[in-house]
């Protein structure tokens, strides 16, 4: 799977660059802060359609789908060279919506492909390495993107991203993967198949609390992110640019988190790792309320360590517990439930910070996170026996249930 990790690094570099530049690009052309903020929303909005988009990842073989998706974006992104004035910003917004939709399908197909290729004992370690690879690009890509935009504008960044998609498509094409042909649903009804993915997630006693934990964690993370500039200004007395230092330290913590995730998941179930990760994240958020530079830096590193553990734990559990033929839909539904609270919390957090002192908000977030982590840990005892393969899945299609591994749970 080294080709897969290479593809993650390549595409992640371009995606991070484009994500950073899109808002700056809109702001520079229109002068509008509101439109610049809408650029981020345009990228995020298709996540709301995740369950529907994830159905595509279950209807076709995943590796060819990844190649086609990446080639499509490589062909479309050069159109942004035409965006040179405010009256053409609509094209940038349209491209960002397509970008977000492509990402929703891509993520679902990636998770399903990894679960198809790797045995359950290696999923946690591989997801951790993927996290490390992805976070590593975020340490470099913003600098490259900002430098390119400052000197040449947004066009070259779009071309860089297109090139990264083309390279990623080539890398995925080189992967040697034997995928079974997807079972055809008896109804071939898109809405019914989408609903089946939602029902599978809702019916799983293993995935329900983990996905809820992921969504709650990202809700707290959204409010915490909205408070970052208040922490820098009111708490630390630095200029807004110092937030970049805190984010860089957080990124370093995320790189470390990915490296140690595999060994941890060999010693504990996903639910325990998620509880530990949420507890660390919550403690660090509370520490951010202290007006000291060293504690702020340490808190950022711990946030970078704890937050990925929650997300990797959820991803790994979904890959293990969901039926293979429905994994794309279940993964996309889980992604929607996890990411949607984050976007909502960013908006709500901005208003909350304007009304309530950050030294009050952050400790309350910490208490809420610690309480949830304790509840998750208490409910985490016991492991049911693994289920047998060959269960009948959506629409009469045949889906093999994922086997339990090392005492892991299965749907």
C-alpha positions as CSV (number, residue, x, y, z in Angstrom):
1,X,0.0,0.0,0.0
2,X,3.0,2.3,-0.4
3,X,1.5,3.6,-3.6
4,X,-1.7,4.5,-1.7
5,X,0.3,6.5,0.9
6,X,2.1,8.3,-1.9
7,X,-1.2,9.2,-3.5
8,X,-2.4,10.6,-0.1
9,X,0.7,12.8,0.2
10,X,0.5,14.1,-3.3
11,X,-3.2,14.9,-3.4
12,X,-3.1,16.2,0.2
13,X,-0.5,18.7,-0.7
14,X,-2.5,20.1,-3.5
15,X,-5.8,20.1,-1.5
16,X,-4.2,21.9,1.4
17,X,-2.8,24.6,-0.9
18,X,-6.2,25.1,-2.7
19,X,-8.1,25.2,0.6
20,X,-5.8,28.0,1.9
21,X,-5.8,30.1,-1.2
22,X,-9.5,29.9,-2.1
23,X,-10.6,32.4,0.6
24,X,-7.7,34.7,0.0
25,X,-8.4,34.6,-3.8
26,X,-12.1,35.6,-3.3
27,X,-11.1,38.3,-0.8
28,X,-8.5,39.8,-3.2
29,X,-11.0,39.9,-6.1
30,X,-14.1,41.1,-4.3
31,X,-12.9,42.8,-1.1
32,X,-15.7,41.0,0.7
33,X,-15.0,39.1,4.0
34,X,-18.4,37.4,3.7
35,X,-17.7,36.0,0.3
36,X,-14.3,34.9,1.4
37,X,-15.9,33.0,4.3
38,X,-18.4,31.4,1.8
39,X,-15.4,29.9,0.0
40,X,-14.8,27.6,2.9
41,X,-18.5,26.9,3.1
42,X,-18.6,26.0,-0.6
43,X,-15.9,23.4,0.0
44,X,-17.6,22.0,3.0
45,X,-21.3,22.0,1.9
46,X,-21.2,18.8,-0.2
47,X,-20.3,16.9,3.0
48,X,-24.0,17.3,3.9
49,X,-24.8,15.0,0.9
50,X,-22.2,12.5,2.0
51,X,-24.6,9.5,2.4
52,X,-26.0,10.1,-1.1
53,X,-22.6,10.6,-2.7
54,X,-21.1,7.6,-0.8
55,X,-23.5,5.3,-2.6
56,X,-21.4,5.7,-5.8
57,X,-18.4,4.2,-3.9
58,X,-20.4,1.0,-3.4
59,X,-21.7,0.7,-7.0
60,X,-18.3,0.4,-8.8
61,X,-14.8,-0.8,-8.1
62,X,-13.1,1.6,-5.8
63,X,-9.6,1.9,-7.3
64,X,-10.8,2.8,-10.8
65,X,-13.2,5.3,-9.2
66,X,-10.3,7.0,-7.4
67,X,-8.4,7.3,-10.7
68,X,-11.4,8.8,-12.5
69,X,-12.2,11.2,-9.7
70,X,-8.6,12.5,-9.6
71,X,-8.4,12.8,-13.4
72,X,-11.6,14.7,-13.5
73,X,-10.4,17.3,-11.1
74,X,-7.0,17.5,-12.9
75,X,-8.9,18.4,-16.1
76,X,-11.3,20.9,-14.4
77,X,-9.0,22.9,-12.2
78,X,-7.1,24.7,-15.0
79,X,-10.5,26.5,-15.8
80,X,-9.8,28.6,-12.8
81,X,-7.1,30.5,-14.8
82,X,-10.1,32.3,-16.3
83,X,-10.9,33.8,-12.8
84,X,-9.2,37.1,-13.1
85,X,-11.9,39.5,-11.9
86,X,-14.8,39.8,-9.4
87,X,-17.5,39.0,-12.1
88,X,-15.9,35.6,-12.6
89,X,-15.8,34.5,-8.9
90,X,-18.9,32.4,-9.6
91,X,-16.7,29.9,-11.4
92,X,-14.4,29.6,-8.4
93,X,-17.4,28.9,-6.2
94,X,-18.8,26.4,-8.6
95,X,-15.4,24.6,-8.7
96,X,-15.2,24.6,-4.9
97,X,-18.6,22.9,-4.7
98,X,-17.4,20.2,-7.2
99,X,-14.2,19.9,-5.3
100,X,-16.1,19.2,-2.1
101,X,-18.4,16.7,-3.8
102,X,-15.4,14.9,-5.3
103,X,-13.8,14.8,-1.9
104,X,-16.8,13.2,-0.3
105,X,-16.9,10.4,-2.8
106,X,-13.1,10.1,-2.8
107,X,-12.9,9.7,1.0
108,X,-15.6,7.0,1.0
109,X,-14.0,5.1,-1.8
110,X,-10.6,5.3,-0.1
111,X,-11.8,4.0,3.2
112,X,-13.6,1.1,1.5
113,X,-10.6,0.3,-0.7
114,X,-8.3,0.1,2.3
115,X,-10.7,-2.1,4.2
116,X,-10.8,-4.4,1.2
117,X,-7.0,-4.7,0.8
118,X,-5.8,-4.9,4.4
119,X,-6.7,-7.4,7.1
120,X,-8.3,-5.9,10.3
121,X,-5.2,-6.2,12.3
122,X,-3.3,-3.7,10.1
123,X,-6.1,-1.2,9.6
124,X,-5.4,0.9,12.7
125,X,-1.7,1.2,11.9
126,X,-2.3,2.1,8.3
127,X,-4.9,4.7,9.2
128,X,-2.4,6.2,11.6
129,X,0.3,6.4,8.9
130,X,-2.3,7.9,6.5
131,X,-2.9,10.6,9.2
132,X,0.8,11.2,9.5
133,X,1.3,11.5,5.8
134,X,-1.7,13.9,5.4
135,X,-0.7,16.1,8.3
136,X,2.9,16.3,7.1
137,X,1.8,18.0,3.9
138,X,0.0,20.7,6.0
139,X,3.4,21.8,7.4
140,X,4.7,22.7,4.0
141,X,1.8,23.3,1.6
142,X,0.5,26.5,3.2
143,X,3.9,28.2,2.8
144,X,4.2,27.1,-0.8
145,X,0.6,28.2,-1.6
146,X,0.9,31.6,0.2
147,X,4.2,32.3,-1.7
148,X,2.7,31.3,-5.1
149,X,-0.4,33.4,-4.6
150,X,1.5,36.5,-3.3
151,X,3.8,36.4,-6.4
152,X,1.6,35.1,-9.2
153,X,-2.0,35.0,-8.0
154,X,-4.4,32.1,-7.7
155,X,-3.9,30.5,-11.2
156,X,-0.6,28.8,-10.5
157,X,-2.0,27.4,-7.3
158,X,-4.9,25.9,-9.2
159,X,-2.4,24.4,-11.7
160,X,-0.3,23.0,-8.9
161,X,-3.4,21.3,-7.5
162,X,-4.4,20.0,-10.9
163,X,-0.9,18.5,-11.2
164,X,-1.2,16.9,-7.8
165,X,-4.5,15.3,-8.8
166,X,-2.9,14.0,-12.0
167,X,0.0,12.5,-10.1
168,X,-2.4,11.0,-7.6
169,X,-4.4,9.4,-10.4
170,X,-1.2,7.9,-11.7
171,X,-0.3,6.5,-8.3
172,X,-3.7,5.0,-7.7
173,X,-3.5,3.4,-11.2
174,X,-0.2,1.7,-10.3
175,X,-1.8,0.0,-7.3
176,X,-2.2,-3.7,-7.7
177,X,-5.5,-4.5,-6.0
178,X,-7.9,-7.4,-6.6
179,X,-11.4,-6.0,-6.0
180,X,-14.5,-8.2,-6.3
181,X,-17.2,-6.9,-8.6
182,X,-19.8,-5.0,-6.5
183,X,-23.0,-7.0,-5.9
184,X,-25.9,-5.5,-7.8
185,X,-28.7,-4.4,-5.6
186,X,-32.1,-5.9,-6.6
187,X,-33.8,-2.5,-6.7
188,X,-30.9,-0.4,-8.0
189,X,-32.7,2.4,-6.3
190,X,-30.2,5.1,-5.4
191,X,-32.3,6.6,-2.5
192,X,-33.0,3.2,-1.1
193,X,-29.4,2.2,-1.1
194,X,-28.4,5.4,0.5
195,X,-31.0,4.9,3.2
196,X,-29.6,1.4,3.8
197,X,-26.2,2.9,4.6
198,X,-27.8,5.2,7.2
199,X,-29.8,2.4,8.7
200,X,-26.7,0.1,9.0
201,X,-24.9,2.9,10.9
202,X,-27.9,3.6,13.2
203,X,-28.4,-0.1,13.9
204,X,-24.8,-0.8,15.0
205,X,-24.3,-0.6,18.8
206,X,-20.5,-0.4,18.1
207,X,-20.5,2.5,15.6
208,X,-23.3,4.6,17.0
209,X,-21.4,5.8,20.2
210,X,-18.1,6.1,18.3
211,X,-19.6,8.3,15.5
212,X,-21.5,10.3,18.1
213,X,-18.1,10.8,19.9
214,X,-16.5,11.9,16.7
215,X,-19.3,14.5,16.0
216,X,-19.2,15.8,19.6
217,X,-15.4,16.1,19.5
218,X,-15.6,18.1,16.2
219,X,-18.3,20.3,17.7
220,X,-15.9,21.2,20.6
221,X,-13.1,21.6,18.0
222,X,-15.2,24.1,16.1
223,X,-15.8,26.3,19.1
224,X,-12.1,25.9,20.1
225,X,-11.0,26.9,16.6
226,X,-13.3,30.0,16.7
227,X,-11.6,31.0,20.0
228,X,-8.0,30.8,18.7
229,X,-7.7,34.5,17.9
230,X,-9.2,35.5,21.2
231,X,-6.6,33.2,22.9
232,X,-3.8,34.8,20.9
233,X,-4.9,38.4,21.4
234,X,-6.5,38.6,24.9
235,X,-4.7,35.7,26.6
236,X,-1.2,35.8,25.1
237,X,-1.0,39.4,23.9
238,X,0.4,38.4,20.5
239,X,-0.6,39.6,17.0
240,X,-3.1,37.3,15.0
241,X,-0.2,35.9,13.0
242,X,0.9,34.0,16.1
243,X,-2.0,31.7,15.5
244,X,0.1,30.2,12.7
245,X,2.7,29.1,15.3
246,X,0.0,27.4,17.4
247,X,-1.3,25.6,14.3
248,X,2.2,24.5,13.3
249,X,2.8,23.0,16.8
250,X,-0.6,21.3,16.6
251,X,0.3,19.8,13.2
252,X,3.5,18.4,14.7
253,X,1.4,16.8,17.4
254,X,-0.9,15.2,14.7
255,X,2.2,13.8,12.9
256,X,3.2,12.1,16.2
257,X,-0.3,10.9,16.8
258,X,-0.4,9.1,13.5
259,X,2.9,7.3,14.2
260,X,1.8,5.8,17.5
261,X,-1.8,5.0,16.6
262,X,-1.0,1.6,15.2
263,X,0.8,0.3,18.4
264,X,-2.0,1.7,20.6
265,X,-4.8,0.0,18.6
266,X,-3.0,-3.3,19.0
267,X,-3.4,-2.9,22.7
268,X,-6.8,-1.3,23.1
269,X,-10.1,-1.2,21.3
270,X,-11.2,1.7,19.2
271,X,-13.6,3.0,21.8
272,X,-10.9,3.2,24.4
273,X,-8.6,5.1,22.1
274,X,-11.4,7.5,21.2
275,X,-12.0,8.1,24.9
276,X,-8.4,8.8,25.6
277,X,-8.0,11.1,22.6
278,X,-11.1,13.1,23.6
279,X,-9.9,13.4,27.2
280,X,-6.5,14.7,26.1
281,X,-8.1,17.1,23.6
282,X,-10.5,18.4,26.3
283,X,-7.7,18.9,28.9
284,X,-5.6,20.8,26.4
285,X,-8.5,23.0,25.4
286,X,-9.0,23.9,29.1
287,X,-5.3,24.7,29.5
288,X,-5.5,27.1,26.6
289,X,-7.4,29.5,28.9
290,X,-4.2,30.1,30.9
291,X,-2.4,33.3,29.8
292,X,1.1,31.7,29.4
293,X,3.0,31.1,26.1
294,X,4.6,27.8,27.0
295,X,1.3,26.3,28.2
296,X,-0.4,27.5,25.0
297,X,2.2,25.8,22.9
298,X,2.0,22.6,25.0
299,X,-1.8,22.6,24.7
300,X,-1.6,23.0,20.9
301,X,0.7,19.9,20.7
302,X,-1.7,17.9,22.9
303,X,-4.7,18.9,20.9
304,X,-2.8,17.8,17.8
305,X,-2.2,14.5,19.5
306,X,-5.7,13.8,20.9
307,X,-7.9,14.9,18.1
308,X,-6.6,12.5,15.4
309,X,-6.9,9.6,17.8
310,X,-10.7,10.1,17.9
311,X,-10.9,10.4,14.1
312,X,-8.7,7.4,13.4
313,X,-10.5,5.3,15.9
314,X,-13.9,6.1,14.3
315,X,-12.5,5.4,10.8
316,X,-11.0,2.1,11.8
317,X,-14.1,1.0,13.5
318,X,-16.2,1.8,10.5
319,X,-13.9,-0.2,8.2
320,X,-14.1,-3.2,10.5
321,X,-17.8,-3.1,11.4
322,X,-19.5,-2.1,8.1
323,X,-20.4,-4.8,5.6
324,X,-17.9,-4.6,2.7
325,X,-20.6,-3.9,0.0
326,X,-22.0,-1.0,2.0
327,X,-18.8,0.4,3.4
328,X,-18.8,3.5,1.1
329,X,-22.2,4.5,2.2
330,X,-21.6,3.9,5.9
331,X,-18.2,5.7,5.8
332,X,-19.7,8.7,3.9
333,X,-22.6,8.9,6.4
334,X,-20.2,8.8,9.3
335,X,-18.1,11.5,7.8
336,X,-21.2,13.7,7.4
337,X,-22.2,13.2,11.0
338,X,-18.7,13.9,12.2
339,X,-17.9,17.0,10.1
340,X,-21.3,18.8,10.0
341,X,-21.1,19.7,13.8
342,X,-17.7,21.3,13.2
343,X,-18.9,23.7,10.6
344,X,-21.9,24.6,12.7
345,X,-19.7,25.1,15.8
346,X,-17.3,27.5,14.0
347,X,-20.2,29.8,13.2
348,X,-21.8,29.5,16.7
349,X,-18.4,29.8,18.4
350,X,-17.6,33.1,16.7
351,X,-20.8,34.6,18.2
352,X,-20.2,32.9,21.6
353,X,-16.7,34.3,21.9
354,X,-18.0,37.8,21.2
355,X,-20.4,37.5,24.2
356,X,-18.5,35.3,26.7
357,X,-14.9,35.6,27.9
358,X,-12.7,32.9,26.4
359,X,-11.4,32.1,29.9
360,X,-15.0,30.9,30.7
361,X,-15.7,29.2,27.4
362,X,-12.6,27.0,27.2
363,X,-12.9,25.5,30.7
364,X,-16.6,24.7,29.9
365,X,-15.6,22.9,26.7
366,X,-13.0,21.0,28.7
367,X,-15.6,19.8,31.3
368,X,-18.0,18.8,28.6
369,X,-15.3,16.8,26.7
370,X,-14.0,15.1,29.9
371,X,-17.5,14.1,30.9
372,X,-18.2,12.6,27.5
373,X,-14.8,10.7,27.5
374,X,-15.5,9.3,30.9
375,X,-19.0,8.1,29.8
376,X,-17.5,6.5,26.7
377,X,-14.8,4.7,28.6
378,X,-17.2,3.4,31.2
379,X,-19.4,1.9,28.5
380,X,-16.5,0.4,26.7
381,X,-16.1,-2.9,28.5
382,X,-16.6,-6.2,26.9
383,X,-16.2,-7.4,23.3
384,X,-18.9,-9.5,21.5
385,X,-18.0,-12.5,19.5
386,X,-17.1,-11.9,15.8
387,X,-19.8,-12.3,13.3
388,X,-19.7,-14.7,10.4
389,X,-19.1,-13.7,6.8
390,X,-21.8,-13.9,4.1
391,X,-24.6,-11.8,5.6
392,X,-27.2,-10.5,3.2
393,X,-26.9,-6.8,2.7
394,X,-28.9,-4.0,1.1
395,X,-31.4,-4.7,-1.5
396,X,-30.8,-8.5,-1.5
397,X,-27.1,-8.1,-2.6
398,X,-24.7,-10.3,-0.8
399,X,-22.3,-8.6,1.7
400,X,-19.8,-10.4,3.9
401,X,-19.9,-9.1,7.4
402,X,-16.5,-7.9,8.7
403,X,-14.9,-10.4,11.0
404,X,-14.0,-9.4,14.5
405,X,-10.2,-9.3,15.1
406,X,-8.4,-9.6,18.4
407,X,-11.6,-9.2,20.3
408,X,-12.8,-6.3,18.2
409,X,-16.5,-5.7,17.7
410,X,-18.5,-6.2,14.6
411,X,-22.0,-5.0,13.5
